[in-house]
């Protein structure tokens, strides 16, 4: 997960300050948890798996 976040944030964009990085990371993590379908979870989102549990 750390590599995924790093590839999507600091390796792809330059941030003027820490606040901009923090805002983008929070947006990315929300999108990841609610929209990304993962093979390890049988193509479900992490949020859907938690709701089913």
mmCIF entry with sequence, helices, sheets and N, C-alpha, C, O atoms, coordinates in Angstrom:
data_MODEL
# 
_entry.id   MODEL 
# 
_entity.id                         1 
_entity.type                       polymer 
_entity.pdbx_number_of_molecules   1 
# 
_entity_poly.entity_id                      1 
_entity_poly.type                           'polypeptide(L)' 
_entity_poly.nstd_linkage                   no 
_entity_poly.nstd_monomer                   no 
_entity_poly.pdbx_seq_one_letter_code       
;(UNK)(UNK)(UNK)(UNK)(UNK)(UNK)(UNK)(UNK)(UNK)(UNK)(UNK)(UNK)(UNK)(UNK)(UNK)(UNK)
(UNK)(UNK)(UNK)(UNK)(UNK)(UNK)(UNK)(UNK)(UNK)(UNK)(UNK)(UNK)(UNK)(UNK)(UNK)(UNK)
(UNK)(UNK)(UNK)(UNK)(UNK)(UNK)(UNK)(UNK)(UNK)(UNK)(UNK)(UNK)(UNK)(UNK)(UNK)(UNK)
(UNK)(UNK)(UNK)(UNK)(UNK)
;
_entity_poly.pdbx_seq_one_letter_code_can   XXXXXXXXXXXXXXXXXXXXXXXXXXXXXXXXXXXXXXXXXXXXXXXXXXXXX 
_entity_poly.pdbx_strand_id                 A 
# 
loop_
_entity_poly_seq.entity_id 
_entity_poly_seq.num 
_entity_poly_seq.mon_id 
_entity_poly_seq.hetero 
1 1  UNK n 
1 2  UNK n 
1 3  UNK n 
1 4  UNK n 
1 5  UNK n 
1 6  UNK n 
1 7  UNK n 
1 8  UNK n 
1 9  UNK n 
1 10 UNK n 
1 11 UNK n 
1 12 UNK n 
1 13 UNK n 
1 14 UNK n 
1 15 UNK n 
1 16 UNK n 
1 17 UNK n 
1 18 UNK n 
1 19 UNK n 
1 20 UNK n 
1 21 UNK n 
1 22 UNK n 
1 23 UNK n 
1 24 UNK n 
1 25 UNK n 
1 26 UNK n 
1 27 UNK n 
1 28 UNK n 
1 29 UNK n 
1 30 UNK n 
1 31 UNK n 
1 32 UNK n 
1 33 UNK n 
1 34 UNK n 
1 35 UNK n 
1 36 UNK n 
1 37 UNK n 
1 38 UNK n 
1 39 UNK n 
1 40 UNK n 
1 41 UNK n 
1 42 UNK n 
1 43 UNK n 
1 44 UNK n 
1 45 UNK n 
1 46 UNK n 
1 47 UNK n 
1 48 UNK n 
1 49 UNK n 
1 50 UNK n 
1 51 UNK n 
1 52 UNK n 
1 53 UNK n 
# 
_struct_asym.id          A 
_struct_asym.entity_id   1 
# 
loop_
_struct_conf.conf_type_id 
_struct_conf.id 
_struct_conf.pdbx_PDB_helix_id 
_struct_conf.beg_label_comp_id 
_struct_conf.beg_label_asym_id 
_struct_conf.beg_label_seq_id 
_struct_conf.pdbx_beg_PDB_ins_code 
_struct_conf.end_label_comp_id 
_struct_conf.end_label_asym_id 
_struct_conf.end_label_seq_id 
_struct_conf.pdbx_end_PDB_ins_code 
_struct_conf.beg_auth_comp_id 
_struct_conf.beg_auth_asym_id 
_struct_conf.beg_auth_seq_id 
_struct_conf.end_auth_comp_id 
_struct_conf.end_auth_asym_id 
_struct_conf.end_auth_seq_id 
_struct_conf.pdbx_PDB_helix_class 
_struct_conf.details 
_struct_conf.pdbx_PDB_helix_length 
HELX_P HELX_P1 AA1 UNK A 2  ? UNK A 8  ? UNK A 2  UNK A 8  1 ? 7  
HELX_P HELX_P2 AA2 UNK A 18 ? UNK A 35 ? UNK A 18 UNK A 35 1 ? 18 
HELX_P HELX_P3 AA3 UNK A 39 ? UNK A 41 ? UNK A 39 UNK A 41 5 ? 3  
HELX_P HELX_P4 AA4 UNK A 46 ? UNK A 52 ? UNK A 46 UNK A 52 1 ? 7  
# 
_struct_conf_type.id          HELX_P 
_struct_conf_type.criteria    ? 
_struct_conf_type.reference   ? 
# 
loop_
_atom_site.group_PDB 
_atom_site.id 
_atom_site.type_symbol 
_atom_site.label_atom_id 
_atom_site.label_alt_id 
_atom_site.label_comp_id 
_atom_site.label_asym_id 
_atom_site.label_entity_id 
_atom_site.label_seq_id 
_atom_site.pdbx_PDB_ins_code 
_atom_site.Cartn_x 
_atom_site.Cartn_y 
_atom_site.Cartn_z 
_atom_site.occupancy 
_atom_site.B_iso_or_equiv 
_atom_site.pdbx_formal_charge 
_atom_site.auth_seq_id 
_atom_site.auth_comp_id 
_atom_site.auth_asym_id 
_atom_site.auth_atom_id 
_atom_site.pdbx_PDB_model_num 
ATOM 1   N N  . UNK A 1 1  ? 0.827   -1.187  0.000   1.00 0.00 ? 1  UNK A N  1 
ATOM 2   C CA . UNK A 1 1  ? 0.000   0.000   0.000   1.00 0.00 ? 1  UNK A CA 1 
ATOM 3   C C  . UNK A 1 1  ? 0.872   1.252   0.000   1.00 0.00 ? 1  UNK A C  1 
ATOM 4   O O  . UNK A 1 1  ? 0.547   2.232   -0.671  1.00 0.00 ? 1  UNK A O  1 
ATOM 5   N N  . UNK A 1 2  ? 1.964   1.230   0.737   1.00 0.00 ? 2  UNK A N  1 
ATOM 6   C CA . UNK A 1 2  ? 2.839   2.403   0.770   1.00 0.00 ? 2  UNK A CA 1 
ATOM 7   C C  . UNK A 1 2  ? 3.380   2.725   -0.621  1.00 0.00 ? 2  UNK A C  1 
ATOM 8   O O  . UNK A 1 2  ? 3.447   3.892   -1.006  1.00 0.00 ? 2  UNK A O  1 
ATOM 9   N N  . UNK A 1 3  ? 3.762   1.705   -1.368  1.00 0.00 ? 3  UNK A N  1 
ATOM 10  C CA . UNK A 1 3  ? 4.283   1.932   -2.714  1.00 0.00 ? 3  UNK A CA 1 
ATOM 11  C C  . UNK A 1 3  ? 3.204   2.491   -3.626  1.00 0.00 ? 3  UNK A C  1 
ATOM 12  O O  . UNK A 1 3  ? 3.482   3.367   -4.445  1.00 0.00 ? 3  UNK A O  1 
ATOM 13  N N  . UNK A 1 4  ? 1.989   2.004   -3.501  1.00 0.00 ? 4  UNK A N  1 
ATOM 14  C CA . UNK A 1 4  ? 0.878   2.486   -4.313  1.00 0.00 ? 4  UNK A CA 1 
ATOM 15  C C  . UNK A 1 4  ? 0.630   3.968   -4.061  1.00 0.00 ? 4  UNK A C  1 
ATOM 16  O O  . UNK A 1 4  ? 0.459   4.744   -5.001  1.00 0.00 ? 4  UNK A O  1 
ATOM 17  N N  . UNK A 1 5  ? 0.610   4.356   -2.796  1.00 0.00 ? 5  UNK A N  1 
ATOM 18  C CA . UNK A 1 5  ? 0.404   5.766   -2.450  1.00 0.00 ? 5  UNK A CA 1 
ATOM 19  C C  . UNK A 1 5  ? 1.559   6.613   -2.951  1.00 0.00 ? 5  UNK A C  1 
ATOM 20  O O  . UNK A 1 5  ? 1.342   7.691   -3.504  1.00 0.00 ? 5  UNK A O  1 
ATOM 21  N N  . UNK A 1 6  ? 2.769   6.145   -2.767  1.00 0.00 ? 6  UNK A N  1 
ATOM 22  C CA . UNK A 1 6  ? 3.948   6.894   -3.196  1.00 0.00 ? 6  UNK A CA 1 
ATOM 23  C C  . UNK A 1 6  ? 3.960   7.091   -4.715  1.00 0.00 ? 6  UNK A C  1 
ATOM 24  O O  . UNK A 1 6  ? 4.263   8.184   -5.195  1.00 0.00 ? 6  UNK A O  1 
ATOM 25  N N  . UNK A 1 7  ? 3.632   6.039   -5.470  1.00 0.00 ? 7  UNK A N  1 
ATOM 26  C CA . UNK A 1 7  ? 3.607   6.142   -6.928  1.00 0.00 ? 7  UNK A CA 1 
ATOM 27  C C  . UNK A 1 7  ? 2.538   7.123   -7.408  1.00 0.00 ? 7  UNK A C  1 
ATOM 28  O O  . UNK A 1 7  ? 2.733   7.808   -8.412  1.00 0.00 ? 7  UNK A O  1 
ATOM 29  N N  . UNK A 1 8  ? 1.420   7.195   -6.704  1.00 0.00 ? 8  UNK A N  1 
ATOM 30  C CA . UNK A 1 8  ? 0.320   8.064   -7.113  1.00 0.00 ? 8  UNK A CA 1 
ATOM 31  C C  . UNK A 1 8  ? 0.465   9.503   -6.634  1.00 0.00 ? 8  UNK A C  1 
ATOM 32  O O  . UNK A 1 8  ? -0.235  10.390  -7.122  1.00 0.00 ? 8  UNK A O  1 
ATOM 33  N N  . UNK A 1 9  ? 1.363   9.743   -5.687  1.00 0.00 ? 9  UNK A N  1 
ATOM 34  C CA . UNK A 1 9  ? 1.484   11.090  -5.134  1.00 0.00 ? 9  UNK A CA 1 
ATOM 35  C C  . UNK A 1 9  ? 2.854   11.695  -5.421  1.00 0.00 ? 9  UNK A C  1 
ATOM 36  O O  . UNK A 1 9  ? 3.014   12.389  -6.425  1.00 0.00 ? 9  UNK A O  1 
ATOM 37  N N  . UNK A 1 10 ? 3.828   11.456  -4.580  1.00 0.00 ? 10 UNK A N  1 
ATOM 38  C CA . UNK A 1 10 ? 5.093   12.184  -4.676  1.00 0.00 ? 10 UNK A CA 1 
ATOM 39  C C  . UNK A 1 10 ? 5.906   11.841  -5.916  1.00 0.00 ? 10 UNK A C  1 
ATOM 40  O O  . UNK A 1 10 ? 6.715   12.659  -6.354  1.00 0.00 ? 10 UNK A O  1 
ATOM 41  N N  . UNK A 1 11 ? 5.719   10.670  -6.491  1.00 0.00 ? 11 UNK A N  1 
ATOM 42  C CA . UNK A 1 11 ? 6.451   10.329  -7.709  1.00 0.00 ? 11 UNK A CA 1 
ATOM 43  C C  . UNK A 1 11 ? 5.784   10.903  -8.951  1.00 0.00 ? 11 UNK A C  1 
ATOM 44  O O  . UNK A 1 11 ? 6.411   10.979  -10.008 1.00 0.00 ? 11 UNK A O  1 
ATOM 45  N N  . UNK A 1 12 ? 4.520   11.308  -8.840  1.00 0.00 ? 12 UNK A N  1 
ATOM 46  C CA . UNK A 1 12 ? 3.786   11.808  -10.000 1.00 0.00 ? 12 UNK A CA 1 
ATOM 47  C C  . UNK A 1 12 ? 3.601   13.326  -9.980  1.00 0.00 ? 12 UNK A C  1 
ATOM 48  O O  . UNK A 1 12 ? 3.419   13.933  -11.036 1.00 0.00 ? 12 UNK A O  1 
ATOM 49  N N  . UNK A 1 13 ? 3.644   13.946  -8.811  1.00 0.00 ? 13 UNK A N  1 
ATOM 50  C CA . UNK A 1 13 ? 3.366   15.371  -8.688  1.00 0.00 ? 13 UNK A CA 1 
ATOM 51  C C  . UNK A 1 13 ? 4.398   16.055  -7.805  1.00 0.00 ? 13 UNK A C  1 
ATOM 52  O O  . UNK A 1 13 ? 5.059   15.414  -6.987  1.00 0.00 ? 13 UNK A O  1 
ATOM 53  N N  . UNK A 1 14 ? 4.528   17.370  -7.981  1.00 0.00 ? 14 UNK A N  1 
ATOM 54  C CA . UNK A 1 14 ? 5.339   18.195  -7.095  1.00 0.00 ? 14 UNK A CA 1 
ATOM 55  C C  . UNK A 1 14 ? 4.380   19.063  -6.292  1.00 0.00 ? 14 UNK A C  1 
ATOM 56  O O  . UNK A 1 14 ? 3.517   19.726  -6.868  1.00 0.00 ? 14 UNK A O  1 
ATOM 57  N N  . UNK A 1 15 ? 4.517   19.068  -4.981  1.00 0.00 ? 15 UNK A N  1 
ATOM 58  C CA . UNK A 1 15 ? 3.611   19.797  -4.109  1.00 0.00 ? 15 UNK A CA 1 
ATOM 59  C C  . UNK A 1 15 ? 4.306   21.029  -3.553  1.00 0.00 ? 15 UNK A C  1 
ATOM 60  O O  . UNK A 1 15 ? 5.462   20.949  -3.137  1.00 0.00 ? 15 UNK A O  1 
ATOM 61  N N  . UNK A 1 16 ? 3.619   22.169  -3.540  1.00 0.00 ? 16 UNK A N  1 
ATOM 62  C CA . UNK A 1 16 ? 4.238   23.399  -3.030  1.00 0.00 ? 16 UNK A CA 1 
ATOM 63  C C  . UNK A 1 16 ? 4.442   23.388  -1.520  1.00 0.00 ? 16 UNK A C  1 
ATOM 64  O O  . UNK A 1 16 ? 5.342   24.052  -1.006  1.00 0.00 ? 16 UNK A O  1 
ATOM 65  N N  . UNK A 1 17 ? 3.606   22.632  -0.812  1.00 0.00 ? 17 UNK A N  1 
ATOM 66  C CA . UNK A 1 17 ? 3.756   22.560  0.636   1.00 0.00 ? 17 UNK A CA 1 
ATOM 67  C C  . UNK A 1 17 ? 3.137   21.260  1.159   1.00 0.00 ? 17 UNK A C  1 
ATOM 68  O O  . UNK A 1 17 ? 2.517   20.500  0.416   1.00 0.00 ? 17 UNK A O  1 
ATOM 69  N N  . UNK A 1 18 ? 3.325   21.034  2.448   1.00 0.00 ? 18 UNK A N  1 
ATOM 70  C CA . UNK A 1 18 ? 2.839   19.802  3.065   1.00 0.00 ? 18 UNK A CA 1 
ATOM 71  C C  . UNK A 1 18 ? 1.316   19.701  3.038   1.00 0.00 ? 18 UNK A C  1 
ATOM 72  O O  . UNK A 1 18 ? 0.772   18.604  2.910   1.00 0.00 ? 18 UNK A O  1 
ATOM 73  N N  . UNK A 1 19 ? 0.629   20.822  3.155   1.00 0.00 ? 19 UNK A N  1 
ATOM 74  C CA . UNK A 1 19 ? -0.833  20.826  3.141   1.00 0.00 ? 19 UNK A CA 1 
ATOM 75  C C  . UNK A 1 19 ? -1.394  20.301  1.830   1.00 0.00 ? 19 UNK A C  1 
ATOM 76  O O  . UNK A 1 19 ? -2.389  19.576  1.824   1.00 0.00 ? 19 UNK A O  1 
ATOM 77  N N  . UNK A 1 20 ? -0.759  20.665  0.714   1.00 0.00 ? 20 UNK A N  1 
ATOM 78  C CA . UNK A 1 20 ? -1.209  20.190  -0.589  1.00 0.00 ? 20 UNK A CA 1 
ATOM 79  C C  . UNK A 1 20 ? -0.995  18.684  -0.717  1.00 0.00 ? 20 UNK A C  1 
ATOM 80  O O  . UNK A 1 20 ? -1.848  17.974  -1.250  1.00 0.00 ? 20 UNK A O  1 
ATOM 81  N N  . UNK A 1 21 ? 0.141   18.201  -0.229  1.00 0.00 ? 21 UNK A N  1 
ATOM 82  C CA . UNK A 1 21 ? 0.412   16.758  -0.249  1.00 0.00 ? 21 UNK A CA 1 
ATOM 83  C C  . UNK A 1 21 ? -0.602  16.013  0.601   1.00 0.00 ? 21 UNK A C  1 
ATOM 84  O O  . UNK A 1 21 ? -1.134  14.985  0.183   1.00 0.00 ? 21 UNK A O  1 
ATOM 85  N N  . UNK A 1 22 ? -0.868  16.524  1.783   1.00 0.00 ? 22 UNK A N  1 
ATOM 86  C CA . UNK A 1 22 ? -1.816  15.879  2.696   1.00 0.00 ? 22 UNK A CA 1 
ATOM 87  C C  . UNK A 1 22 ? -3.215  15.826  2.079   1.00 0.00 ? 22 UNK A C  1 
ATOM 88  O O  . UNK A 1 22 ? -3.891  14.801  2.171   1.00 0.00 ? 22 UNK A O  1 
ATOM 89  N N  . UNK A 1 23 ? -3.651  16.907  1.458   1.00 0.00 ? 23 UNK A N  1 
ATOM 90  C CA . UNK A 1 23 ? -4.975  16.953  0.831   1.00 0.00 ? 23 UNK A CA 1 
ATOM 91  C C  . UNK A 1 23 ? -5.072  15.940  -0.304  1.00 0.00 ? 23 UNK A C  1 
ATOM 92  O O  . UNK A 1 23 ? -6.082  15.250  -0.435  1.00 0.00 ? 23 UNK A O  1 
ATOM 93  N N  . UNK A 1 24 ? -4.025  15.847  -1.126  1.00 0.00 ? 24 UNK A N  1 
ATOM 94  C CA . UNK A 1 24 ? -4.051  14.900  -2.235  1.00 0.00 ? 24 UNK A CA 1 
ATOM 95  C C  . UNK A 1 24 ? -4.016  13.459  -1.729  1.00 0.00 ? 24 UNK A C  1 
ATOM 96  O O  . UNK A 1 24 ? -4.693  12.596  -2.287  1.00 0.00 ? 24 UNK A O  1 
ATOM 97  N N  . UNK A 1 25 ? -3.248  13.189  -0.695  1.00 0.00 ? 25 UNK A N  1 
ATOM 98  C CA . UNK A 1 25 ? -3.191  11.835  -0.141  1.00 0.00 ? 25 UNK A CA 1 
ATOM 99  C C  . UNK A 1 25 ? -4.538  11.406  0.422   1.00 0.00 ? 25 UNK A C  1 
ATOM 100 O O  . UNK A 1 25 ? -4.960  10.268  0.221   1.00 0.00 ? 25 UNK A O  1 
ATOM 101 N N  . UNK A 1 26 ? -5.212  12.301  1.122   1.00 0.00 ? 26 UNK A N  1 
ATOM 102 C CA . UNK A 1 26 ? -6.530  11.966  1.675   1.00 0.00 ? 26 UNK A CA 1 
ATOM 103 C C  . UNK A 1 26 ? -7.534  11.685  0.564   1.00 0.00 ? 26 UNK A C  1 
ATOM 104 O O  . UNK A 1 26 ? -8.339  10.760  0.669   1.00 0.00 ? 26 UNK A O  1 
ATOM 105 N N  . UNK A 1 27 ? -7.488  12.476  -0.493  1.00 0.00 ? 27 UNK A N  1 
ATOM 106 C CA . UNK A 1 27 ? -8.367  12.255  -1.638  1.00 0.00 ? 27 UNK A CA 1 
ATOM 107 C C  . UNK A 1 27 ? -8.059  10.926  -2.301  1.00 0.00 ? 27 UNK A C  1 
ATOM 108 O O  . UNK A 1 27 ? -8.971  10.182  -2.660  1.00 0.00 ? 27 UNK A O  1 
ATOM 109 N N  . UNK A 1 28 ? -6.782  10.625  -2.466  1.00 0.00 ? 28 UNK A N  1 
ATOM 110 C CA . UNK A 1 28 ? -6.387  9.360   -3.092  1.00 0.00 ? 28 UNK A CA 1 
ATOM 111 C C  . UNK A 1 28 ? -6.834  8.158   -2.271  1.00 0.00 ? 28 UNK A C  1 
ATOM 112 O O  . UNK A 1 28 ? -7.362  7.193   -2.824  1.00 0.00 ? 28 UNK A O  1 
ATOM 113 N N  . UNK A 1 29 ? -6.630  8.204   -0.969  1.00 0.00 ? 29 UNK A N  1 
ATOM 114 C CA . UNK A 1 29 ? -6.996  7.083   -0.107  1.00 0.00 ? 29 UNK A CA 1 
ATOM 115 C C  . UNK A 1 29 ? -8.516  6.884   -0.100  1.00 0.00 ? 29 UNK A C  1 
ATOM 116 O O  . UNK A 1 29 ? -8.982  5.744   -0.103  1.00 0.00 ? 29 UNK A O  1 
ATOM 117 N N  . UNK A 1 30 ? -9.286  7.960   -0.091  1.00 0.00 ? 30 UNK A N  1 
ATOM 118 C CA . UNK A 1 30 ? -10.747 7.832   -0.166  1.00 0.00 ? 30 UNK A CA 1 
ATOM 119 C C  . UNK A 1 30 ? -11.161 7.185   -1.483  1.00 0.00 ? 30 UNK A C  1 
ATOM 120 O O  . UNK A 1 30 ? -12.008 6.292   -1.492  1.00 0.00 ? 30 UNK A O  1 
ATOM 121 N N  . UNK A 1 31 ? -10.581 7.621   -2.581  1.00 0.00 ? 31 UNK A N  1 
ATOM 122 C CA . UNK A 1 31 ? -10.909 7.031   -3.882  1.00 0.00 ? 31 UNK A CA 1 
ATOM 123 C C  . UNK A 1 31 ? -10.490 5.572   -3.931  1.00 0.00 ? 31 UNK A C  1 
ATOM 124 O O  . UNK A 1 31 ? -11.206 4.740   -4.489  1.00 0.00 ? 31 UNK A O  1 
ATOM 125 N N  . UNK A 1 32 ? -9.360  5.258   -3.365  1.00 0.00 ? 32 UNK A N  1 
ATOM 126 C CA . UNK A 1 32 ? -8.872  3.873   -3.344  1.00 0.00 ? 32 UNK A CA 1 
ATOM 127 C C  . UNK A 1 32 ? -9.826  2.974   -2.564  1.00 0.00 ? 32 UNK A C  1 
ATOM 128 O O  . UNK A 1 32 ? -10.153 1.877   -3.017  1.00 0.00 ? 32 UNK A O  1 
ATOM 129 N N  . UNK A 1 33 ? -10.264 3.424   -1.416  1.00 0.00 ? 33 UNK A N  1 
ATOM 130 C CA . UNK A 1 33 ? -11.114 2.600   -0.557  1.00 0.00 ? 33 UNK A CA 1 
ATOM 131 C C  . UNK A 1 33 ? -12.537 2.430   -1.085  1.00 0.00 ? 33 UNK A C  1 
ATOM 132 O O  . UNK A 1 33 ? -13.173 1.409   -0.826  1.00 0.00 ? 33 UNK A O  1 
ATOM 133 N N  . UNK A 1 34 ? -13.040 3.416   -1.819  1.00 0.00 ? 34 UNK A N  1 
ATOM 134 C CA . UNK A 1 34 ? -14.425 3.369   -2.252  1.00 0.00 ? 34 UNK A CA 1 
ATOM 135 C C  . UNK A 1 34 ? -14.599 3.039   -3.734  1.00 0.00 ? 34 UNK A C  1 
ATOM 136 O O  . UNK A 1 34 ? -15.708 2.695   -4.143  1.00 0.00 ? 34 UNK A O  1 
ATOM 137 N N  . UNK A 1 35 ? -13.564 3.130   -4.543  1.00 0.00 ? 35 UNK A N  1 
ATOM 138 C CA . UNK A 1 35 ? -13.744 2.947   -5.979  1.00 0.00 ? 35 UNK A CA 1 
ATOM 139 C C  . UNK A 1 35 ? -12.840 1.889   -6.599  1.00 0.00 ? 35 UNK A C  1 
ATOM 140 O O  . UNK A 1 35 ? -13.177 1.351   -7.654  1.00 0.00 ? 35 UNK A O  1 
ATOM 141 N N  . UNK A 1 36 ? -11.728 1.581   -5.995  1.00 0.00 ? 36 UNK A N  1 
ATOM 142 C CA . UNK A 1 36 ? -10.771 0.663   -6.604  1.00 0.00 ? 36 UNK A CA 1 
ATOM 143 C C  . UNK A 1 36 ? -11.158 -0.786  -6.346  1.00 0.00 ? 36 UNK A C  1 
ATOM 144 O O  . UNK A 1 36 ? -11.255 -1.209  -5.194  1.00 0.00 ? 36 UNK A O  1 
ATOM 145 N N  . UNK A 1 37 ? -11.375 -1.539  -7.400  1.00 0.00 ? 37 UNK A N  1 
ATOM 146 C CA . UNK A 1 37 ? -11.698 -2.951  -7.286  1.00 0.00 ? 37 UNK A CA 1 
ATOM 147 C C  . UNK A 1 37 ? -10.394 -3.742  -7.274  1.00 0.00 ? 37 UNK A C  1 
ATOM 148 O O  . UNK A 1 37 ? -9.588  -3.630  -8.197  1.00 0.00 ? 37 UNK A O  1 
ATOM 149 N N  . UNK A 1 38 ? -10.189 -4.542  -6.228  1.00 0.00 ? 38 UNK A N  1 
ATOM 150 C CA . UNK A 1 38 ? -8.922  -5.228  -6.033  1.00 0.00 ? 38 UNK A CA 1 
ATOM 151 C C  . UNK A 1 38 ? -9.052  -6.720  -6.299  1.00 0.00 ? 38 UNK A C  1 
ATOM 152 O O  . UNK A 1 38 ? -10.018 -7.360  -5.881  1.00 0.00 ? 38 UNK A O  1 
ATOM 153 N N  . UNK A 1 39 ? -8.072  -7.258  -6.995  1.00 0.00 ? 39 UNK A N  1 
ATOM 154 C CA . UNK A 1 39 ? -8.068  -8.677  -7.324  1.00 0.00 ? 39 UNK A CA 1 
ATOM 155 C C  . UNK A 1 39 ? -8.036  -9.539  -6.063  1.00 0.00 ? 39 UNK A C  1 
ATOM 156 O O  . UNK A 1 39 ? -8.716  -10.563 -5.998  1.00 0.00 ? 39 UNK A O  1 
ATOM 157 N N  . UNK A 1 40 ? -7.262  -9.137  -5.076  1.00 0.00 ? 40 UNK A N  1 
ATOM 158 C CA . UNK A 1 40 ? -7.137  -9.904  -3.838  1.00 0.00 ? 40 UNK A CA 1 
ATOM 159 C C  . UNK A 1 40 ? -8.457  -9.979  -3.071  1.00 0.00 ? 40 UNK A C  1 
ATOM 160 O O  . UNK A 1 40 ? -8.651  -10.870 -2.243  1.00 0.00 ? 40 UNK A O  1 
ATOM 161 N N  . UNK A 1 41 ? -9.354  -9.049  -3.347  1.00 0.00 ? 41 UNK A N  1 
ATOM 162 C CA . UNK A 1 41 ? -10.657 -9.028  -2.682  1.00 0.00 ? 41 UNK A CA 1 
ATOM 163 C C  . UNK A 1 41 ? -11.764 -9.517  -3.614  1.00 0.00 ? 41 UNK A C  1 
ATOM 164 O O  . UNK A 1 41 ? -12.933 -9.166  -3.456  1.00 0.00 ? 41 UNK A O  1 
ATOM 165 N N  . UNK A 1 42 ? -11.369 -10.328 -4.581  1.00 0.00 ? 42 UNK A N  1 
ATOM 166 C CA . UNK A 1 42 ? -12.304 -10.868 -5.580  1.00 0.00 ? 42 UNK A CA 1 
ATOM 167 C C  . UNK A 1 42 ? -13.029 -9.761  -6.330  1.00 0.00 ? 42 UNK A C  1 
ATOM 168 O O  . UNK A 1 42 ? -14.241 -9.827  -6.534  1.00 0.00 ? 42 UNK A O  1 
ATOM 169 N N  . UNK A 1 43 ? -12.275 -8.739  -6.738  1.00 0.00 ? 43 UNK A N  1 
ATOM 170 C CA . UNK A 1 43 ? -12.727 -7.616  -7.550  1.00 0.00 ? 43 UNK A CA 1 
ATOM 171 C C  . UNK A 1 43 ? -13.784 -6.765  -6.860  1.00 0.00 ? 43 UNK A C  1 
ATOM 172 O O  . UNK A 1 43 ? -14.638 -6.163  -7.510  1.00 0.00 ? 43 UNK A O  1 
ATOM 173 N N  . UNK A 1 44 ? -13.713 -6.725  -5.526  1.00 0.00 ? 44 UNK A N  1 
ATOM 174 C CA . UNK A 1 44 ? -14.577 -5.842  -4.757  1.00 0.00 ? 44 UNK A CA 1 
ATOM 175 C C  . UNK A 1 44 ? -13.744 -4.698  -4.204  1.00 0.00 ? 44 UNK A C  1 
ATOM 176 O O  . UNK A 1 44 ? -12.517 -4.782  -4.153  1.00 0.00 ? 44 UNK A O  1 
ATOM 177 N N  . UNK A 1 45 ? -14.405 -3.646  -3.795  1.00 0.00 ? 45 UNK A N  1 
ATOM 178 C CA . UNK A 1 45 ? -13.697 -2.530  -3.178  1.00 0.00 ? 45 UNK A CA 1 
ATOM 179 C C  . UNK A 1 45 ? -13.466 -2.838  -1.700  1.00 0.00 ? 45 UNK A C  1 
ATOM 180 O O  . UNK A 1 45 ? -14.207 -3.629  -1.115  1.00 0.00 ? 45 UNK A O  1 
ATOM 181 N N  . UNK A 1 46 ? -12.457 -2.229  -1.090  1.00 0.00 ? 46 UNK A N  1 
ATOM 182 C CA . UNK A 1 46 ? -12.236 -2.447  0.343   1.00 0.00 ? 46 UNK A CA 1 
ATOM 183 C C  . UNK A 1 46 ? -13.464 -2.071  1.178   1.00 0.00 ? 46 UNK A C  1 
ATOM 184 O O  . UNK A 1 46 ? -13.778 -2.756  2.152   1.00 0.00 ? 46 UNK A O  1 
ATOM 185 N N  . UNK A 1 47 ? -14.149 -1.012  0.815   1.00 0.00 ? 47 UNK A N  1 
ATOM 186 C CA . UNK A 1 47 ? -15.337 -0.591  1.550   1.00 0.00 ? 47 UNK A CA 1 
ATOM 187 C C  . UNK A 1 47 ? -16.434 -1.649  1.477   1.00 0.00 ? 47 UNK A C  1 
ATOM 188 O O  . UNK A 1 47 ? -17.090 -1.931  2.479   1.00 0.00 ? 47 UNK A O  1 
ATOM 189 N N  . UNK A 1 48 ? -16.636 -2.229  0.309   1.00 0.00 ? 48 UNK A N  1 
ATOM 190 C CA . UNK A 1 48 ? -17.662 -3.251  0.142   1.00 0.00 ? 48 UNK A CA 1 
ATOM 191 C C  . UNK A 1 48 ? -17.346 -4.496  0.985   1.00 0.00 ? 48 UNK A C  1 
ATOM 192 O O  . UNK A 1 48 ? -18.246 -5.097  1.572   1.00 0.00 ? 48 UNK A O  1 
ATOM 193 N N  . UNK A 1 49 ? -16.088 -4.870  1.038   1.00 0.00 ? 49 UNK A N  1 
ATOM 194 C CA . UNK A 1 49 ? -15.684 -6.038  1.837   1.00 0.00 ? 49 UNK A CA 1 
ATOM 195 C C  . UNK A 1 49 ? -15.941 -5.779  3.319   1.00 0.00 ? 49 UNK A C  1 
ATOM 196 O O  . UNK A 1 49 ? -16.410 -6.665  4.033   1.00 0.00 ? 49 UNK A O  1 
ATOM 197 N N  . UNK A 1 50 ? -15.642 -4.587  3.775   1.00 0.00 ? 50 UNK A N  1 
ATOM 198 C CA . UNK A 1 50 ? -15.875 -4.239  5.189   1.00 0.00 ? 50 UNK A CA 1 
ATOM 199 C C  . UNK A 1 50 ? -17.370 -4.253  5.488   1.00 0.00 ? 50 UNK A C  1 
ATOM 200 O O  . UNK A 1 50 ? -17.783 -4.740  6.540   1.00 0.00 ? 50 UNK A O  1 
ATOM 201 N N  . UNK A 1 51 ? -18.175 -3.732  4.589   1.00 0.00 ? 51 UNK A N  1 
ATOM 202 C CA . UNK A 1 51 ? -19.629 -3.718  4.797   1.00 0.00 ? 51 UNK A CA 1 
ATOM 203 C C  . UNK A 1 51 ? -20.190 -5.133  4.843   1.00 0.00 ? 51 UNK A C  1 
ATOM 204 O O  . UNK A 1 51 ? -21.102 -5.417  5.620   1.00 0.00 ? 51 UNK A O  1 
ATOM 205 N N  . UNK A 1 52 ? -19.655 -6.011  4.024   1.00 0.00 ? 52 UNK A N  1 
ATOM 206 C CA . UNK A 1 52 ? -20.128 -7.401  4.002   1.00 0.00 ? 52 UNK A CA 1 
ATOM 207 C C  . UNK A 1 52 ? -19.718 -8.168  5.257   1.00 0.00 ? 52 UNK A C  1 
ATOM 208 O O  . UNK A 1 52 ? -20.386 -9.124  5.650   1.00 0.00 ? 52 UNK A O  1 
ATOM 209 N N  . UNK A 1 53 ? -18.627 -7.752  5.878   1.00 0.00 ? 53 UNK A N  1 
ATOM 210 C CA . UNK A 1 53 ? -18.166 -8.435  7.085   1.00 0.00 ? 53 UNK A CA 1 
ATOM 211 C C  . UNK A 1 53 ? -19.034 -8.006  8.235   1.00 0.00 ? 53 UNK A C  1 
ATOM 212 O O  . UNK A 1 53 ? -18.831 -8.457  9.363   1.00 0.00 ? 53 UNK A O  1 
# 
